């Protein structure tokens, strides 16, 4: 019998930013999952498959430098500049005191278009003479900020191959754009392991809308109740709830807090995606057998994995 993983020893929720978010689809612990969906937010955002915290910090620092330069060019005083910078940070959900993104903030759960829009609106509200096009130009001139993003668990390709071996489809549902999504999949050597993917610049409505997941289910030929959705932000878990996914798993390696994930639809909370293997093996779900686990939303007990369900 394994020791129960202690959640207090898991990755600190405040040490995360934006990275691949997993949305895993499978039938509420009653049969082998048909599909395992990974959901990434924005340009591989924080925390399900990959660690994009350094990239988000780089983005915020460089964008802040652009804001400060614009303030100087416009003749703003240091006090005025600081107020404008603070408004910018508030609009995207950045906490300068801890130098990190706030839990499930727009910077960790939105699309780049949405974040640029919020940034421009926040700066204009603060009185800076900018428009959307100028802020977008700042953003586009940053280049590839995700080149060095690292997987959050070791041997990620081997981990995903395990699910493929058992006939579980793997897809990526992300608010990031296609270019950055493909770059991350290539960097992590998982491009050939992904059955389907959909990005924030390819959908009519983004998370937390059910639309991205419903679109993926249509492509895969499965129903949402056959899916397990695994995510690290409230946008992920709420998407799962809105689409009536079979099981919604929150992982504590992204920007969402345990409480946020539970309040927005998570049935199960795990320290990281590596525990999904234990989740399935401990209940013989890799073999497609029936499980005696109570699948009601408010009562989930999956010993020896320590679960916190709302």
C-alpha positions as CSV (number, residue, x, y, z in Angstrom):
1,X,0.0,0.0,0.0
2,X,1.4,3.3,-1.0
3,X,1.7,6.2,1.4
4,X,-0.9,8.8,0.8
5,X,0.5,11.9,-1.0
6,X,0.3,14.9,1.3
7,X,-1.2,17.9,-0.3
8,X,0.8,20.2,1.9
9,X,3.9,18.9,0.2
10,X,2.5,19.4,-3.3
11,X,3.6,22.2,-5.6
12,X,2.9,25.6,-4.1
13,X,-0.1,27.0,-5.9
14,X,1.5,30.5,-5.8
15,X,4.6,29.3,-7.6
16,X,2.7,28.8,-10.9
17,X,1.8,30.8,-13.9
18,X,0.5,29.8,-17.2
19,X,1.1,26.5,-18.8
20,X,-0.5,23.5,-20.4
21,X,-3.8,22.7,-18.7
22,X,-5.0,19.2,-19.0
23,X,-8.6,18.4,-19.7
24,X,-9.1,14.7,-19.4
25,X,-12.2,13.0,-20.5
26,X,-13.4,9.7,-19.2
27,X,-16.6,8.2,-17.8
28,X,-16.8,9.2,-14.2
29,X,-14.8,6.3,-12.7
30,X,-17.2,3.7,-14.1
31,X,-15.4,2.5,-17.1
32,X,-12.1,3.1,-19.0
33,X,-11.9,6.6,-20.2
34,X,-12.4,7.1,-23.9
35,X,-10.4,10.3,-24.1
36,X,-7.8,12.2,-22.0
37,X,-7.9,15.9,-22.8
38,X,-5.1,18.2,-22.0
39,X,-6.0,21.8,-21.8
40,X,-3.4,24.5,-22.1
41,X,-4.2,28.2,-21.4
42,X,-3.1,30.8,-23.4
43,X,0.6,30.6,-24.5
44,X,1.3,27.4,-22.7
45,X,0.0,28.7,-19.5
46,X,0.5,27.5,-16.1
47,X,0.4,24.3,-14.8
48,X,-0.9,21.0,-16.0
49,X,1.6,19.7,-18.5
50,X,4.2,22.4,-18.6
51,X,5.7,25.1,-16.4
52,X,5.3,28.5,-18.1
53,X,5.8,30.5,-15.0
54,X,9.1,31.9,-16.3
55,X,7.5,32.8,-19.6
56,X,4.7,34.7,-17.9
57,X,7.1,36.6,-15.8
58,X,9.1,37.5,-18.8
59,X,6.0,38.7,-20.6
60,X,4.8,40.8,-17.7
61,X,8.3,42.3,-17.1
62,X,8.8,43.3,-20.8
63,X,5.2,44.6,-21.2
64,X,5.7,46.7,-18.0
65,X,8.9,48.1,-19.4
66,X,7.0,49.2,-22.5
67,X,4.4,50.8,-20.3
68,X,7.1,52.7,-18.3
69,X,8.8,53.8,-21.5
70,X,5.5,55.1,-22.9
71,X,4.9,57.0,-19.6
72,X,8.4,58.6,-19.8
73,X,7.8,59.6,-23.4
74,X,4.5,61.2,-22.5
75,X,6.1,63.1,-19.7
76,X,4.4,61.3,-16.8
77,X,5.7,61.8,-13.3
78,X,7.1,58.8,-11.3
79,X,3.9,58.8,-9.2
80,X,1.7,58.8,-12.3
81,X,3.8,56.1,-13.9
82,X,3.4,53.8,-10.9
83,X,-0.3,54.3,-10.8
84,X,-0.6,53.4,-14.5
85,X,1.6,50.3,-14.0
86,X,-0.5,49.2,-11.1
87,X,-3.6,49.6,-13.2
88,X,-2.0,47.5,-15.9
89,X,-1.1,44.8,-13.4
90,X,-4.5,44.8,-11.9
91,X,-6.2,44.4,-15.3
92,X,-4.3,41.2,-16.1
93,X,-4.1,39.7,-12.6
94,X,-0.5,40.2,-11.8
95,X,0.8,40.7,-8.2
96,X,4.0,42.7,-8.2
97,X,4.5,42.0,-4.5
98,X,5.0,38.3,-5.1
99,X,6.1,38.8,-8.7
100,X,3.6,36.2,-9.9
101,X,0.2,35.8,-11.4
102,X,-2.9,35.7,-9.2
103,X,-4.9,32.4,-9.0
104,X,-7.0,31.8,-12.1
105,X,-6.4,35.4,-13.2
106,X,-6.8,36.5,-16.9
107,X,-3.1,36.2,-17.5
108,X,-3.3,32.5,-16.5
109,X,-6.6,31.6,-18.1
110,X,-7.3,33.9,-21.0
111,X,-6.4,34.1,-24.6
112,X,-3.6,36.4,-25.7
113,X,-6.1,38.5,-27.6
114,X,-8.2,38.8,-24.5
115,X,-5.2,39.7,-22.4
116,X,-4.0,42.3,-24.8
117,X,-7.5,43.8,-24.9
118,X,-7.7,43.9,-21.1
119,X,-4.2,45.4,-21.0
120,X,-5.2,48.2,-23.4
121,X,-8.4,48.9,-21.6
122,X,-6.7,49.1,-18.3
123,X,-4.0,51.4,-19.6
124,X,-6.5,53.7,-21.3
125,X,-8.6,53.7,-18.1
126,X,-5.5,54.8,-16.2
127,X,-5.1,57.7,-18.6
128,X,-2.3,56.5,-20.8
129,X,-2.5,57.5,-24.5
130,X,-2.4,54.0,-26.1
131,X,-4.8,51.9,-28.1
132,X,-5.3,48.2,-28.7
133,X,-3.0,48.1,-31.8
134,X,-0.1,49.6,-29.9
135,X,-0.4,47.2,-27.0
136,X,-0.7,44.3,-29.5
137,X,2.5,45.5,-31.2
138,X,4.3,45.4,-27.9
139,X,3.0,41.9,-27.4
140,X,4.0,40.6,-30.8
141,X,7.5,42.1,-30.6
142,X,8.3,39.9,-27.6
143,X,8.9,36.9,-29.8
144,X,8.8,33.3,-28.6
145,X,8.8,33.6,-24.8
146,X,8.1,29.9,-24.3
147,X,11.2,28.4,-25.9
148,X,12.5,27.1,-22.5
149,X,9.2,26.0,-20.9
150,X,9.8,22.7,-19.2
151,X,7.3,19.8,-18.6
152,X,5.9,19.7,-15.0
153,X,6.6,16.0,-14.6
154,X,9.6,14.0,-15.7
155,X,9.3,11.7,-18.7
156,X,6.1,13.3,-20.0
157,X,6.1,11.4,-23.3
158,X,6.4,8.1,-21.5
159,X,3.6,9.1,-19.2
160,X,1.3,9.9,-22.1
161,X,2.3,6.7,-23.9
162,X,0.8,4.8,-21.0
163,X,-2.6,6.1,-21.8
164,X,-2.2,5.6,-25.5
165,X,-1.3,2.0,-24.7
166,X,-4.6,1.5,-23.0
167,X,-6.6,3.1,-25.9
168,X,-7.2,6.4,-24.3
169,X,-7.2,9.4,-26.7
170,X,-5.3,12.5,-25.7
171,X,-6.3,16.0,-26.9
172,X,-5.3,19.5,-26.0
173,X,-7.8,22.2,-25.4
174,X,-6.1,25.5,-24.9
175,X,-6.7,29.2,-24.9
176,X,-3.2,29.6,-26.3
177,X,-2.7,30.2,-30.0
178,X,-1.8,27.5,-32.5
179,X,1.8,28.6,-33.1
180,X,2.8,28.5,-29.4
181,X,0.8,25.3,-28.8
182,X,2.6,23.4,-31.6
183,X,6.0,24.8,-30.4
184,X,5.4,23.4,-26.9
185,X,4.2,20.0,-28.1
186,X,7.4,19.8,-30.2
187,X,9.6,21.0,-27.4
188,X,8.2,18.4,-25.1
189,X,8.3,15.6,-27.8
190,X,4.6,14.9,-27.5
191,X,3.3,16.1,-30.9
192,X,2.9,12.5,-32.2
193,X,1.0,11.5,-29.0
194,X,-1.8,14.1,-29.3
195,X,-4.9,12.9,-31.1
196,X,-6.6,16.2,-31.4
197,X,-6.0,19.8,-30.3
198,X,-7.9,23.1,-30.4
199,X,-6.5,26.5,-29.6
200,X,-7.9,29.8,-28.5
201,X,-7.5,31.4,-32.0
202,X,-9.6,28.6,-33.5
203,X,-12.8,28.7,-31.5
204,X,-15.9,30.9,-31.5
205,X,-16.0,30.9,-27.7
206,X,-13.2,30.2,-25.3
207,X,-13.1,28.6,-21.9
208,X,-15.0,28.5,-19.6
209,X,-17.6,28.1,-22.4
210,X,-18.4,24.5,-23.2
211,X,-17.7,25.2,-26.9
212,X,-14.0,24.1,-27.1
213,X,-14.6,20.8,-25.4
214,X,-17.7,20.1,-27.4
215,X,-15.8,20.8,-30.6
216,X,-13.1,18.3,-29.6
217,X,-15.6,15.7,-28.6
218,X,-17.2,16.1,-32.1
219,X,-13.9,15.6,-33.8
220,X,-13.1,12.5,-31.6
221,X,-16.5,11.0,-32.0
222,X,-17.3,10.8,-28.3
223,X,-19.7,12.3,-25.9
224,X,-18.7,14.7,-23.0
225,X,-19.9,12.2,-20.4
226,X,-17.3,9.8,-21.7
227,X,-14.5,12.3,-21.0
228,X,-12.4,13.2,-18.0
229,X,-11.3,16.8,-17.9
230,X,-8.1,17.7,-16.0
231,X,-7.2,21.3,-15.5
232,X,-5.4,23.7,-13.2
233,X,-7.5,26.8,-13.6
234,X,-11.1,27.6,-12.9
235,X,-11.7,28.2,-16.6
236,X,-10.7,24.5,-17.2
237,X,-13.0,23.1,-14.5
238,X,-15.9,25.3,-15.4
239,X,-15.6,24.3,-19.1
240,X,-15.8,20.7,-17.9
241,X,-18.9,21.5,-15.8
242,X,-20.6,23.5,-18.6
243,X,-20.1,20.6,-21.0
244,X,-21.2,18.0,-18.5
245,X,-17.9,16.1,-18.7
246,X,-17.9,12.7,-17.0
247,X,-15.2,13.5,-14.4
248,X,-13.5,16.8,-13.7
249,X,-10.1,16.7,-12.1
250,X,-8.3,19.7,-10.7
251,X,-4.5,19.7,-10.4
252,X,-2.6,21.9,-8.1
253,X,0.3,22.7,-10.4
254,X,-1.3,25.7,-12.1
255,X,-2.8,29.1,-11.1
256,X,-6.0,27.8,-9.7
257,X,-6.4,27.2,-6.0
258,X,-8.1,24.1,-4.6
259,X,-11.1,26.1,-3.5
260,X,-11.5,27.8,-6.9
261,X,-11.2,24.4,-8.7
262,X,-13.8,22.8,-6.5
263,X,-16.2,25.7,-6.6
264,X,-16.1,25.7,-10.4
265,X,-16.8,22.0,-11.0
266,X,-13.9,19.8,-10.0
267,X,-14.9,16.5,-8.5
268,X,-11.4,15.4,-7.6
269,X,-8.3,17.3,-6.6
270,X,-4.8,15.8,-7.3
271,X,-1.3,17.2,-6.6
272,X,-0.3,16.9,-10.3
273,X,-1.1,14.9,-13.4
274,X,1.1,12.0,-12.5
275,X,-1.5,10.9,-10.0
276,X,-4.0,10.2,-12.8
277,X,-2.2,6.9,-13.4
278,X,-2.8,5.9,-9.8
279,X,-6.4,7.1,-10.1
280,X,-7.1,4.8,-13.0
281,X,-5.0,1.8,-11.8
282,X,-6.3,1.7,-8.3
283,X,-9.8,1.3,-9.7
284,X,-9.0,-1.0,-12.5
285,X,-10.1,1.6,-15.1
286,X,-7.3,0.7,-17.4
287,X,-8.9,-2.7,-17.8
288,X,-12.4,-1.3,-18.3
289,X,-13.8,-2.9,-15.2
290,X,-16.6,-1.5,-13.2
291,X,-15.8,0.6,-10.1
292,X,-17.5,0.6,-6.8
293,X,-16.5,4.3,-6.3
294,X,-19.4,6.6,-5.4
295,X,-19.6,8.9,-8.3
296,X,-21.8,11.5,-6.8
297,X,-20.4,15.0,-7.1
298,X,-20.0,15.6,-3.4
299,X,-18.7,12.2,-2.3
300,X,-15.5,10.9,-4.0
301,X,-13.2,8.5,-2.1
302,X,-10.1,7.3,-3.9
303,X,-7.7,5.8,-1.4
304,X,-4.7,5.7,-1.4
305,X,-4.9,8.9,-3.4
306,X,-5.9,11.7,-1.1
307,X,-8.8,13.5,-2.7
308,X,-10.6,16.6,-1.7
309,X,-14.0,17.0,-3.2
310,X,-16.5,19.8,-2.7
